[in-house]
């Protein structure tokens, strides 16, 4: 028996069959598969995220420049408001970037017949879950932190910044070389340029309306002056005032050396923060239907990131022979339906049409069932394809 055992060991060593070596090669193969897939998903996701950010940035630039041209926002606030808005879009951008990255990466593997190689080596479709989660899970954590803390802080800062701008007086808003129209009073002002002294401006034009009377004041110079009691005045020097009713000849023309106009100080605008700008603790303290709806939405974004990343695995199937895939259209449809259904349930929660504790969980449950159905359908289809080839 000892001699036979020695001969068996010798024979196994000659033919090179070692179970440990086979297990080690299997581990190396799976490790290579995971690393290559994760690396490609990260590369594609970074490119997709950059493109989405550029699209959003262009849209925000057009929007805020239009608002600035129409006088809705101040020109100096365009860049700040763009930055705040861009940060608030980051959770949705990351969620969509991961979904598109997994979809494009696996679709490319199908078209290049790499999937057939991996399937032939013994890997099933479920083997793609682990590397996809290695990418999606950290992104989902980042999306959760942003949606819970960063986005409401950004929106609160944006609202506070707009409130400070609304509290500025009309004189502080006048920019040399541009006309400024006051919103509270029917007044238009223009200054040509600043003088050598920073507190003075040259070539001042002010038009104001009071009922049917129009007053036009032009002056060579202007400056702000603050009295001891804190009152502020706009002092115009060496100018002329025209006052009268348009369409008539009854006008008064007055030349002056100095002409003082009082600047009414505005109280800081105090606005209650919107639900989107409230912190998590404030949402819990509010305990209103809108607060619960907003909280459910913030919690939904990281869940959406994970579920969409997993759904991209079965939806990425492409037949390399036909070169077409209806699954790509289905993937777009799934994303649109999922996202819009979440918005509908958020609205229903805010309107108290569904219980506050229920929120958006039925949508996530339905998405899990769809996800299970997609995996089952794709696995059965792949098995049938392999069986038919045999």
C-alpha positions in Angstrom: 0.0 0.0 0.0 2.8 2.3 0.8 4.5 1.6 -2.5 1.2 2.1 -4.4 0.7 5.4 -2.6 4.1 6.5 -3.6 3.4 5.6 -7.2 0.1 7.5 -7.2 1.8 10.6 -5.8 4.5 10.3 -8.4 2.0 9.9 -11.1 0.0 13.0 -10.0 3.2 15.0 -9.8 4.2 13.9 -13.3 0.9 14.9 -14.9 0.9 18.2 -12.9 -2.5 17.9 -11.3 -2.7 19.7 -8.0 -6.1 20.8 -6.5 -4.3 23.7 -4.7 -2.9 24.9 -8.0 -6.3 24.8 -9.7 -7.9 26.8 -6.8 -5.1 29.3 -7.0 -5.5 29.8 -10.7 -9.2 30.2 -10.2 -8.6 32.9 -7.6 -6.2 34.7 -9.9 -8.6 34.5 -12.8 -11.5 36.0 -10.8 -9.1 38.7 -9.4 -8.0 39.7 -12.8 -11.7 39.8 -13.9 -12.7 42.0 -11.0 -9.8 44.5 -11.4 -10.2 44.9 -15.1 -14.0 45.5 -14.8 -13.7 47.9 -11.9 -10.9 49.9 -13.7 -13.0 50.2 -16.9 -16.2 51.2 -15.0 -14.3 53.9 -13.1 -12.8 55.3 -16.3 -16.1 55.4 -18.2 -17.9 56.7 -15.1 -15.4 59.6 -14.8 -15.8 60.5 -18.5 -19.6 60.3 -18.3 -19.7 62.4 -15.1 -17.5 65.1 -16.6 -19.8 65.3 -19.7 -22.9 65.5 -17.5 -21.3 68.3 -15.4 -20.4 70.2 -18.5 -24.0 69.9 -19.8 -25.4 71.1 -16.5 -22.9 73.9 -16.3 -23.8 75.2 -19.8 -27.5 75.0 -18.9 -26.9 76.9 -15.6 -24.8 79.5 -17.4 -27.5 80.2 -20.0 -30.2 80.4 -17.3 -28.4 82.7 -14.9 -27.0 85.0 -17.7 -30.6 85.3 -18.9 -31.8 86.1 -15.4 -29.0 88.7 -15.0 -29.9 90.3 -18.3 -33.5 90.5 -17.2 -32.7 92.0 -13.9 -33.9 89.0 -11.9 -30.5 88.4 -10.3 -27.5 90.6 -9.9 -24.6 90.2 -12.4 -22.1 89.7 -9.5 -24.2 86.8 -8.2 -24.1 84.7 -11.4 -20.9 82.7 -10.6 -21.8 82.1 -7.0 -25.3 80.9 -7.8 -23.9 78.7 -10.6 -21.5 77.1 -8.1 -24.2 76.5 -5.5 -26.6 75.0 -8.1 -23.8 72.8 -9.6 -23.1 71.3 -6.2 -26.8 70.6 -5.6 -26.9 68.6 -8.8 -23.9 66.3 -7.8 -25.9 63.5 -6.2 -28.1 63.0 -9.3 -25.0 63.3 -11.6 -23.1 60.6 -9.6 -26.1 58.3 -9.6 -26.6 58.6 -13.4 -22.9 58.4 -14.1 -22.6 55.0 -12.4 -25.6 53.6 -14.2 -24.4 54.7 -17.6 -20.8 53.6 -16.9 -21.9 50.0 -16.0 -24.3 49.9 -18.9 -21.7 51.1 -21.5 -18.9 48.9 -20.1 -20.8 45.7 -20.1 -22.4 46.5 -23.5 -18.9 47.0 -24.9 -17.9 43.6 -23.5 -20.9 41.9 -25.2 -20.1 43.6 -28.6 -16.4 42.6 -28.4 -17.4 39.0 -27.4 -15.5 39.3 -24.1 -18.6 38.1 -22.2 -18.6 34.9 -24.1 -15.0 34.2 -23.0 -15.9 34.9 -19.3 -19.1 32.7 -19.6 -17.0 29.9 -21.2 -14.5 30.1 -18.3 -17.3 29.2 -15.8 -18.5 32.7 -14.6 -22.2 33.3 -14.4 -24.0 36.6 -14.8 -24.2 36.9 -11.0 -20.4 37.2 -10.9 -20.7 40.8 -12.2 -22.6 41.9 -9.0 -19.5 42.0 -6.8 -17.2 44.2 -9.0 -20.2 46.5 -9.8 -21.0 46.9 -6.1 -17.3 47.7 -5.4 -17.8 50.8 -7.6 -21.4 51.6 -6.8 -21.3 51.2 -3.0 -18.7 53.9 -2.3 -20.5 56.2 -4.8 -23.8 55.5 -3.0 -22.2 56.5 0.3 -21.0 59.7 -1.2 -24.4 60.4 -2.7 -26.0 59.8 0.7 -23.7 62.2 2.4 -24.3 64.8 -0.2 -28.0 64.5 -0.3 -28.3 64.5 3.5 -25.9 67.2 4.4 -24.0 68.9 1.5 -27.0 69.7 -0.8 -29.2 71.3 1.9 -26.3 73.3 3.2 -25.6 74.5 -0.4 -29.2 75.5 -0.9 -29.3 77.3 2.4 -26.1 79.3 1.5 -27.6 80.2 -1.9 -30.8 81.4 -0.3 -28.9 83.4 2.3 -26.7 84.9 -0.4 -29.8 86.0 -2.4 -31.3 87.5 0.7 -28.1 89.6 1.3 -28.3 90.8 -2.3 -31.9 91.9 -1.9 -31.0 93.9 1.2 -28.5 96.1 -0.7 -29.5 99.6 -1.3 -30.0 101.0 -4.8 -26.8 103.0 -4.9 -24.7 100.0 -4.0 -26.1 98.1 -6.9 -25.3 100.7 -9.6 -22.4 99.5 -11.8 -20.4 102.1 -13.8 -21.3 101.9 -17.5 -24.7 100.2 -17.1 -28.2 101.3 -16.4 -29.8 100.1 -13.2 -33.6 100.0 -12.6 -34.8 100.0 -9.0 -37.5 97.4 -8.3 -39.1 99.1 -5.3 -39.3 102.6 -6.8 -39.6 103.7 -10.4 -36.1 104.9 -10.7 -33.4 104.4 -13.3 -29.7 105.4 -12.6 -26.6 105.5 -14.7 -23.0 106.5 -14.0 -20.3 106.8 -16.6 -17.2 105.8 -14.7 -15.5 106.1 -11.3 -13.2 109.0 -10.7 -9.8 108.9 -9.2 -11.3 108.9 -5.7 -13.0 105.5 -5.1 -16.0 107.1 -3.4 -16.8 109.4 -6.3 -18.4 108.7 -9.8 -18.6 110.9 -12.9 -21.4 111.8 -15.2 -24.4 110.7 -13.1 -27.9 110.3 -14.6 -31.0 109.6 -12.5 -34.6 109.4 -13.7 -37.5 108.9 -11.3 -41.2 108.8 -11.7 -43.8 109.9 -9.1 -47.4 109.5 -10.3 -47.5 111.5 -13.6 -44.4 113.6 -12.8 -41.0 112.6 -14.2 -37.8 114.0 -12.7 -34.5 113.7 -14.5 -31.2 114.7 -12.8 -27.8 114.9 -14.5 -24.6 115.8 -12.7 -20.9 115.9 -13.3 -20.0 114.1 -10.1 -21.6 112.1 -7.3 -20.5 110.7 -4.0 -22.0 109.0 -0.9 -21.9 110.9 2.4 -22.8 109.4 5.9 -24.0 111.8 8.6 -23.1 111.4 12.3 -26.5 109.9 13.1 -26.0 107.2 10.4 -28.2 108.6 7.7 -26.7 108.3 4.2 -27.1 110.6 1.3 -26.2 110.6 -2.4 -24.6 114.0 -3.1 -24.6 115.2 -6.7 -22.4 118.2 -7.7 -22.7 120.6 -10.6 -25.8 119.4 -12.3 -29.3 120.1 -13.5 -32.8 118.8 -12.7 -35.7 118.6 -15.2 -39.1 118.0 -13.7 -42.5 117.9 -15.3 -45.3 116.0 -16.9 -44.5 114.2 -20.2 -46.4 115.5 -23.2 -46.7 119.1 -21.7 -44.5 122.2 -21.7 -44.8 122.7 -18.0 -41.3 121.7 -17.0 -39.1 123.1 -14.2 -35.4 123.4 -14.9 -33.1 123.9 -11.9 -29.3 124.2 -11.9 -27.5 123.3 -8.7 -24.1 123.1 -7.3 -25.0 120.3 -4.8 -28.1 118.2 -4.6 -28.6 115.6 -1.8 -30.8 112.5 -2.2 -31.4 110.4 0.9 -30.6 106.7 0.6 -33.1 104.6 2.4 -31.5 101.6 4.2 -33.1 98.3 3.7 -33.6 95.9 6.5 -32.1 92.4 5.9 -34.6 90.2 4.2 -35.6 87.4 6.5 -37.0 84.4 4.6 -37.9 81.1 6.1 -35.7 78.3 4.6 -37.3 76.1 2.0 -37.8 72.4 2.8 -34.9 71.5 0.5 -32.6 73.8 2.4 -33.5 72.4 5.8 -31.0 70.2 7.7 -31.9 66.6 8.7 -32.5 67.7 12.3 -34.8 70.5 11.2 -36.8 68.1 9.1 -37.4 65.8 12.0 -38.3 68.7 14.3 -40.8 70.1 11.7 -42.6 66.7 11.5 -44.7 68.0 8.6 -45.7 66.0 5.5 -43.4 68.0 3.3 -40.5 67.4 5.7 -41.1 63.7 5.6 -41.3 63.7 1.8 -38.0 65.6 1.6 -36.3 63.2 4.0 -37.6 60.2 2.0 -36.2 61.7 -1.2 -32.7 62.3 0.4 -32.7 58.7 1.6 -33.8 57.4 -1.8 -30.9 58.7 -3.8 -28.2 56.3 -2.5 -30.7 53.4 -2.8 -31.4 54.5 -6.4 -27.6 54.5 -7.1 -27.2 50.9 -6.0 -30.4 49.5 -7.7 -29.7 51.2 -11.0 -26.1 50.0 -11.0 -27.3 46.4 -10.5 -30.1 46.8 -13.1 -27.5 47.8 -15.6 -26.0 44.3 -15.5 -28.9 42.4 -17.2 -29.9 45.5 -19.2 -26.5 45.7 -20.9 -27.0 42.6 -23.1 -26.0 43.2 -26.7 -26.2 40.5 -29.4 -22.8 40.9 -31.2 -24.2 39.3 -34.3 -27.1 41.7 -34.9 -25.3 44.7 -33.4 -28.5 46.0 -31.9 -30.0 45.8 -28.4 -33.4 46.7 -27.3 -32.2 46.4 -23.8 -30.5 49.8 -24.1 -33.8 51.4 -24.9 -35.4 49.5 -22.0 -32.6 50.8 -19.7 -33.5 54.4 -20.5 -37.1 53.6 -20.0 -36.4 51.9 -16.6 -34.4 55.0 -15.4 -37.1 57.5 -16.5 -39.9 55.5 -15.0 -38.0 54.9 -11.7 -37.0 58.5 -11.3 -40.4 59.9 -12.2 -42.2 57.5 -10.0 -40.1 58.6 -7.1 -41.1 62.2 -7.8 -44.7 61.2 -7.9 -44.5 59.4 -4.5 -42.7 62.3 -3.0 -45.5 64.6 -4.1 -48.1 62.2 -2.7 -46.2 62.1 0.6 -46.1 65.9 0.7 -49.8 66.1 -0.1 -50.6 63.4 2.6 -52.2 61.1 0.0 -50.0 58.2 1.4 -48.7 57.7 4.9 -45.6 59.6 5.8 -43.8 56.4 7.1 -44.5 54.6 3.8 -42.9 57.3 1.6 -41.1 55.9 -1.5 -40.5 52.4 -0.2 -43.1 50.8 -2.5 -41.2 52.2 -5.5 -37.9 50.6 -4.2 -39.7 47.3 -3.6 -41.1 47.3 -7.1 -37.7 48.1 -8.5 -36.2 45.1 -6.5 -38.8 42.8 -8.1 -38.1 44.1 -11.6 -34.4 43.7 -10.9 -34.9 40.0 -9.8 -37.0 39.5 -13.0 -34.3 41.0 -15.2 -31.6 38.8 -13.8 -33.8 35.6 -14.0 -34.7 36.4 -17.6 -31.1 37.0 -18.7 -29.7 34.0 -16.9 -32.3 31.7 -18.4 -31.7 33.2 -21.9 -27.9 32.6 -21.5 -28.4 29.0 -20.4 -30.8 28.4 -23.3 -28.2 29.9 -25.7 -25.4 27.6 -24.4 -27.7 24.6 -24.5 -28.8 25.3 -28.1 -25.2 25.5 -29.2 -24.4 22.1 -27.8 
